[in-house]
C-alpha cells in the first residue's frame, strides 16, 4: 500500500538552516497537523483522546496551540508496546524498519518502532544539523565508542545513536570502551583503552570519542591515576550524550552519577561539572574545550540538540519545547522550572508527537550571547518518572 504523503513534514526536515524558526514556523504547524491526522487514523483511541481534550487538529494554527496536544510521558512507552491498530503493510499494519529501546535504567524499556518513512525523513535532518555544526568530515577518524559492542536486535537507542554519530566521518578503526561479561556485567576495557589511546597519540588519524560522559570520565580517571597524558592529532573531538547514568562500575572517588560530577575528579570549587570534565579532557587527551560537544536526545524523541558555548540547548526547527507544571501540566513562562515536553512531527508510526520526559528544566526565548537566535532549554535534573501523570496515562 502506498505511503500517505506528508509534504509539509518532508519540507520541514529538509530545511537548510536548522535554527530558522521564523522561516519554518508555518511549515512546522502544518507538519504537526499532518502528523496528528495520521496518528488519529492509525489509532482510534488517539482520535478519541483528541476529542476528549477538545483538541481539533484543524485549529492548531499558532505555536501556542501546540500545547493543547495531549502529551505522553516516556513512562507510557515503558509500560505499553504501542503499535497501530490499522495502517500500511500486507498484514494491515505499519511495518517498522527498526525497533530501538531505551536504556532501561528504571527497570523498564521503551520499545520505539521506526518505520521506513520516519527513517528517510530523519536522514536530511541529521545531515543538515551536523553539517551546520561542522561535525561532518571527509577526513578518516579513529572512533572510540563509549559503550559495549551491540549484540542482537534489542540494542539501546543511546548505543545506536553513538554508533551513528561515529560515522559522521569515515571510520578507519572502531574501539569499544566497555565489554559485557558472560554473567551480564558491564566492565571497562581499561587496559585495552589505555594502550590504544597511547597508540593513537602517534597516529595521523584524529580520534572521536562518542557516547556516555560517565564512561569517558572513568577512562580519564584511569589515565589520571597513571599520570598518562596524550596529545591526539588535530581535529580530534569528543561527542557526549546520554547523561551520567550508571554506565560503568563505581570508581573509588565516584559521586552520584546524576549530578554530572566526574569519577575521581579533583574538581576546583569554582568549576561546574561541565567545566571540570572539559578541563580533564584537555589535560589528558589534548582535545581543546571547543572540540568537546554535548548532545541531548531521547529514544522517544530522536531529535538532536547541541549545547552551545553558553551552556544552553538551542531548539532546532524540527521541534518545539516547553516546560510544564508537574501537577497541572500547564505550560510555564520563560525561566520557570518544570517537566520538559518535546513536540516533533518526525515520527510516523507511534503517538510520539508530544512527549514529556522526566527531565526538569526551563525554556527561554531571550537572546543568547552565543549568537544563535533560536530559543533554548536548560536541564536542571531528573524528576521521579513514577510521579508524572498525563491525560494520556490511562490510555492504552
C-alpha positions as CSV (number, residue, x, y, z in Angstrom):
1,X,0.0,0.0,0.0
2,X,1.3,3.4,-0.9
3,X,2.5,5.6,1.9
4,X,0.3,8.6,2.7
5,X,2.1,11.8,1.6
6,X,3.2,14.3,4.3
7,X,4.6,17.1,2.0
8,X,4.8,19.8,4.7
9,X,6.6,17.4,7.1
10,X,9.1,16.4,4.4
11,X,9.8,20.0,3.6
12,X,10.4,20.8,7.2
13,X,13.0,18.1,7.6
14,X,14.8,19.4,4.5
15,X,15.3,22.9,6.0
16,X,18.8,24.2,5.2
17,X,19.1,26.2,8.4
18,X,18.3,24.1,11.4
19,X,17.6,27.2,13.6
20,X,15.4,29.3,11.2
21,X,12.3,29.2,13.4
22,X,10.8,32.3,11.7
23,X,11.1,30.9,8.2
24,X,9.8,27.4,9.1
25,X,7.0,28.1,11.7
26,X,4.1,27.7,9.3
27,X,5.7,24.5,7.9
28,X,6.1,23.2,11.4
29,X,2.5,23.8,12.3
30,X,1.3,22.2,9.1
31,X,3.6,19.2,9.8
32,X,2.1,18.8,13.2
33,X,-1.4,18.8,11.8
34,X,-0.3,16.2,9.2
35,X,1.2,14.0,12.0
36,X,-1.8,14.4,14.3
37,X,-4.2,13.4,11.5
38,X,-2.1,10.4,10.6
39,X,-2.0,9.2,14.3
40,X,-5.8,9.6,14.5
41,X,-6.1,7.3,11.5
42,X,-3.7,4.7,12.9
43,X,-5.0,4.8,16.5
44,X,-8.8,5.2,17.0
45,X,-8.1,5.7,20.8
46,X,-5.8,8.7,19.9
47,X,-8.6,10.2,17.9
48,X,-11.0,9.8,20.9
49,X,-8.3,11.3,23.2
50,X,-8.0,14.4,20.9
51,X,-11.8,14.8,21.1
52,X,-11.9,14.4,24.9
53,X,-9.2,17.1,25.2
54,X,-11.1,19.4,22.8
55,X,-8.1,19.4,20.5
56,X,-9.4,19.8,17.0
57,X,-6.5,19.2,14.6
58,X,-7.5,21.9,12.1
59,X,-7.5,24.6,14.9
60,X,-3.7,24.2,15.5
61,X,-2.8,27.4,13.8
62,X,-0.3,29.1,16.2
63,X,2.6,27.7,18.2
64,X,0.6,28.5,21.3
65,X,-2.0,25.9,20.1
66,X,0.6,23.2,20.2
67,X,0.4,22.7,23.9
68,X,-3.3,21.6,23.6
69,X,-2.0,18.3,22.1
70,X,-2.2,15.5,24.7
71,X,1.4,14.8,26.0
72,X,2.5,11.2,26.7
73,X,5.1,10.6,29.3
74,X,8.1,8.4,28.5
75,X,6.8,6.0,31.2
76,X,3.7,5.3,29.0
77,X,6.0,3.8,26.3
78,X,7.9,1.8,29.0
79,X,4.6,0.3,30.2
80,X,3.0,-0.3,26.8
81,X,4.4,-1.5,23.5
82,X,2.3,0.7,21.3
83,X,1.5,-0.5,17.8
84,X,-1.0,0.7,15.2
85,X,-4.5,-0.8,15.2
86,X,-4.6,-0.1,11.4
87,X,-2.0,1.0,9.0
88,X,0.0,0.0,6.0
89,X,1.7,-3.2,5.0
90,X,0.5,-6.6,3.8
91,X,-0.9,-7.6,7.2
92,X,-2.8,-4.3,7.5
93,X,-0.3,-2.9,10.0
94,X,2.5,-0.4,9.5
95,X,5.7,-2.4,9.4
96,X,8.7,-1.0,11.4
97,X,12.0,-0.7,9.7
98,X,13.8,-0.7,13.1
99,X,13.0,-1.1,16.7
100,X,15.1,0.7,19.3
101,X,14.9,0.6,23.1
102,X,15.7,3.0,25.9
103,X,18.5,2.1,28.4
104,X,16.1,0.6,30.9
105,X,17.8,2.1,33.9
106,X,14.5,2.4,35.7
107,X,13.7,-1.3,35.2
108,X,11.6,-0.8,32.1
109,X,12.5,-0.2,28.5
110,X,10.6,1.8,25.9
111,X,10.2,0.0,22.6
112,X,10.1,2.6,19.8
113,X,9.2,1.3,16.3
114,X,10.7,3.4,13.5
115,X,9.1,2.9,10.1
116,X,10.8,3.5,6.8
117,X,9.2,6.9,6.2
118,X,10.5,8.2,9.6
119,X,14.0,6.8,8.9
120,X,14.0,8.5,5.5
121,X,12.8,11.8,7.0
122,X,15.5,11.7,9.7
123,X,18.4,11.5,7.2
124,X,18.2,15.1,5.8
125,X,17.7,16.3,9.4
126,X,20.8,14.6,10.6
127,X,22.9,15.7,7.7
128,X,21.7,19.4,7.9
129,X,22.1,19.6,11.7
130,X,25.6,18.1,11.9
131,X,26.9,19.8,8.8
132,X,25.7,23.2,10.3
133,X,27.8,22.4,13.4
134,X,30.9,21.4,11.4
135,X,30.8,17.8,12.6
136,X,30.7,16.1,9.2
137,X,34.1,15.5,7.7
138,X,35.6,13.5,4.9
139,X,38.8,13.0,6.9
140,X,39.1,9.4,8.3
141,X,39.0,9.1,12.0
142,X,39.5,6.5,14.8
143,X,36.2,6.1,16.6
144,X,36.2,5.3,20.4
145,X,32.7,4.3,21.3
146,X,31.9,4.8,24.9
147,X,29.7,1.8,25.1
148,X,30.0,-2.0,24.6
149,X,29.6,-3.9,21.3
150,X,25.9,-4.3,20.4
151,X,24.5,-7.9,20.1
152,X,21.2,-9.0,18.7
153,X,18.2,-6.7,17.9
154,X,17.5,-5.3,21.3
155,X,20.1,-2.5,21.2
156,X,19.6,0.5,23.4
157,X,18.9,3.7,21.5
158,X,21.8,5.5,23.1
159,X,24.2,2.9,21.7
160,X,22.7,3.2,18.2
161,X,22.9,7.0,18.4
162,X,26.6,6.8,19.4
163,X,27.4,4.3,16.6
164,X,25.6,6.6,14.1
165,X,27.4,9.7,15.3
166,X,30.8,8.0,15.0
167,X,30.1,7.6,11.2
168,X,29.8,11.3,10.6
169,X,33.3,10.8,9.3
170,X,34.9,7.7,7.6
171,X,35.9,5.3,10.3
172,X,39.3,3.6,9.9
173,X,39.1,1.8,13.3
174,X,36.4,1.3,15.8
175,X,37.1,0.7,19.5
176,X,34.6,-0.1,22.3
177,X,35.3,1.3,25.8
178,X,33.2,-1.3,27.6
179,X,32.6,-5.0,27.4
180,X,29.8,-7.3,28.6
181,X,30.9,-10.3,30.7
182,X,29.4,-13.8,30.5
183,X,27.4,-13.1,33.6
184,X,25.9,-9.9,32.2
185,X,28.1,-7.4,34.0
186,X,29.3,-4.3,32.1
187,X,33.0,-3.5,32.7
188,X,35.5,-1.1,31.3
189,X,38.2,-2.2,28.8
190,X,40.7,-0.2,30.8
191,X,44.0,-1.8,29.8
192,X,42.9,-2.1,26.2
193,X,41.8,1.5,26.0
194,X,44.9,2.9,27.7
195,X,47.1,1.1,25.2
196,X,45.0,2.1,22.2
197,X,44.9,5.7,23.4
198,X,48.7,5.7,23.7
199,X,49.0,4.3,20.1
200,X,46.5,6.9,18.9
201,X,48.9,9.6,20.2
202,X,51.2,8.7,17.3
203,X,48.5,8.1,14.7
204,X,47.9,10.5,11.8
205,X,44.2,10.0,12.2
206,X,42.1,12.2,14.5
207,X,40.2,10.4,17.2
208,X,36.5,10.8,18.1
209,X,35.2,9.7,21.5
210,X,31.5,9.2,21.2
211,X,28.9,8.2,23.9
212,X,28.3,8.4,27.6
213,X,30.2,11.0,29.6
214,X,30.4,8.7,32.7
215,X,32.4,6.2,30.6
216,X,34.8,8.8,29.3
217,X,35.2,10.2,32.9
218,X,36.1,6.7,34.1
219,X,38.8,6.4,31.4
220,X,40.2,9.8,32.3
221,X,40.3,8.8,36.0
222,X,42.4,5.8,35.0
223,X,44.7,8.0,33.0
224,X,45.0,10.4,35.9
225,X,45.9,7.5,38.2
226,X,48.7,6.5,35.8
227,X,49.7,10.1,35.2
228,X,49.2,9.5,31.5
229,X,48.6,12.4,29.1
230,X,48.2,12.4,25.3
231,X,48.4,14.9,22.5
232,X,45.9,13.5,20.0
233,X,46.1,14.7,16.3
234,X,44.5,18.0,15.4
235,X,40.8,17.6,14.6
236,X,40.1,15.1,17.4
237,X,36.8,15.6,19.1
238,X,34.6,14.4,21.9
239,X,30.8,13.9,21.3
240,X,29.0,13.2,24.5
241,X,25.4,12.3,25.2
242,X,23.2,10.1,27.3
243,X,23.6,11.7,30.7
244,X,25.5,10.3,33.7
245,X,23.7,7.0,34.0
246,X,25.4,4.1,35.7
247,X,27.3,3.1,32.7
248,X,30.4,1.8,34.4
249,X,31.1,0.4,37.9
250,X,31.7,2.9,40.6
251,X,35.2,4.2,41.0
252,X,36.6,4.8,44.4
253,X,36.0,8.6,44.4
254,X,32.8,8.5,42.4
255,X,29.9,10.7,43.5
256,X,26.3,10.5,42.4
257,X,26.2,9.9,38.6
258,X,23.1,12.0,38.0
259,X,24.8,15.1,39.4
260,X,27.2,15.1,36.4
261,X,30.3,15.1,38.7
262,X,33.3,13.3,37.4
263,X,34.7,9.9,38.6
264,X,37.7,10.5,40.7
265,X,38.0,14.2,39.7
266,X,39.6,16.7,42.0
267,X,37.2,19.4,41.0
268,X,38.1,23.0,41.7
269,X,35.4,24.6,43.9
270,X,34.5,27.3,41.3
271,X,34.1,24.8,38.4
272,X,30.9,23.4,37.1
273,X,30.8,19.7,36.3
274,X,30.9,20.6,32.6
275,X,34.0,22.8,33.0
276,X,35.7,20.2,35.1
277,X,35.2,17.5,32.5
278,X,36.4,19.7,29.7
279,X,39.5,20.6,31.7
280,X,40.3,17.0,32.3
281,X,39.7,16.1,28.6
282,X,42.2,18.9,27.5
283,X,44.7,17.9,30.2
284,X,44.7,14.1,29.4
285,X,43.7,13.9,25.7
286,X,44.9,17.2,24.4
287,X,41.5,18.0,22.9
288,X,40.6,21.6,23.4
289,X,37.3,22.6,25.1
290,X,35.7,23.9,21.9
291,X,36.1,20.4,20.4
292,X,34.0,18.9,23.2
293,X,30.3,18.7,22.2
294,X,27.4,17.7,24.4
295,X,24.2,16.5,22.9
296,X,20.7,15.7,24.2
297,X,18.2,13.4,22.6
298,X,15.9,10.6,23.7
299,X,14.7,7.3,22.2
300,X,11.2,8.6,22.4
301,X,12.2,11.9,20.9
302,X,15.1,11.3,18.5
303,X,15.7,15.0,17.6
304,X,19.3,16.2,18.2
305,X,20.1,19.1,20.5
306,X,23.6,20.6,20.9
307,X,24.8,22.5,24.0
308,X,26.1,25.9,22.9
309,X,29.2,27.6,24.4
310,X,27.0,29.4,26.9
311,X,25.6,26.1,28.2
312,X,22.2,26.1,26.5
313,X,20.5,23.5,24.3
314,X,19.1,25.5,21.4
315,X,15.9,24.1,19.8
316,X,16.1,23.3,16.1
317,X,13.3,23.8,13.7
318,X,12.3,20.2,13.9
319,X,10.8,20.5,17.3
320,X,9.3,22.8,20.0
321,X,9.9,22.5,23.7
322,X,8.0,23.8,26.7
323,X,8.3,23.3,30.5
324,X,5.0,22.1,32.1
325,X,3.9,22.4,35.7
326,X,4.4,18.8,37.2
327,X,0.9,18.8,38.8
328,X,-1.4,20.8,36.4
329,X,0.6,20.3,33.2
330,X,0.1,24.0,32.4
331,X,2.8,25.4,30.2
332,X,5.1,27.7,32.2
333,X,6.7,31.0,31.5
334,X,10.2,31.6,30.4
335,X,12.8,30.6,33.0
336,X,10.3,28.7,35.2
337,X,11.3,25.1,36.1
338,X,9.0,22.3,35.1
339,X,8.8,18.9,33.3
340,X,10.1,19.3,29.7
341,X,7.6,18.5,27.0
342,X,9.0,17.9,23.5
343,X,6.9,18.2,20.3
344,X,8.0,16.9,16.9
345,X,6.2,15.7,13.8
346,X,9.2,13.4,12.9
347,X,7.7,10.0,13.9
348,X,5.1,8.3,11.8
349,X,4.0,5.1,13.4
350,X,3.6,5.8,17.1
351,X,2.0,8.7,19.1
352,X,5.3,10.5,19.8
353,X,4.1,13.9,18.6
354,X,4.2,15.3,22.2
355,X,6.4,13.5,24.7
356,X,7.1,14.5,28.3
357,X,10.4,13.2,29.6
358,X,11.3,13.0,33.3
359,X,13.8,15.9,32.7
360,X,13.4,19.0,34.8
361,X,14.3,22.2,33.1
362,X,13.3,25.6,31.8
363,X,12.8,27.1,28.4
364,X,13.9,30.6,27.4
365,X,13.3,32.8,24.3
366,X,15.7,35.6,25.3
367,X,18.7,36.3,23.1
368,X,21.7,34.0,23.9
369,X,25.2,35.5,23.9
370,X,26.4,32.7,21.6
371,X,24.6,34.4,18.7
372,X,22.0,31.7,17.9
373,X,18.6,33.2,17.6
374,X,16.6,30.1,18.4
375,X,15.0,29.6,21.8
376,X,16.7,27.1,24.2
377,X,16.2,24.9,27.2
378,X,18.4,24.2,30.2
379,X,18.4,20.9,32.0
380,X,18.2,21.0,35.8
381,X,17.9,17.4,36.8
382,X,15.5,14.4,36.7
383,X,12.1,14.1,38.2
384,X,10.6,10.8,39.5
385,X,9.0,9.3,36.4
386,X,6.5,7.4,38.6
387,X,5.1,10.7,39.7
388,X,4.4,12.0,36.2
389,X,0.8,11.5,35.1
390,X,-0.6,12.9,31.8
391,X,-4.0,13.0,30.3
392,X,-2.9,10.0,28.2
393,X,-1.5,7.9,31.0
394,X,-4.5,5.6,31.3
395,X,-4.8,5.2,27.6
396,X,-3.5,2.0,26.0
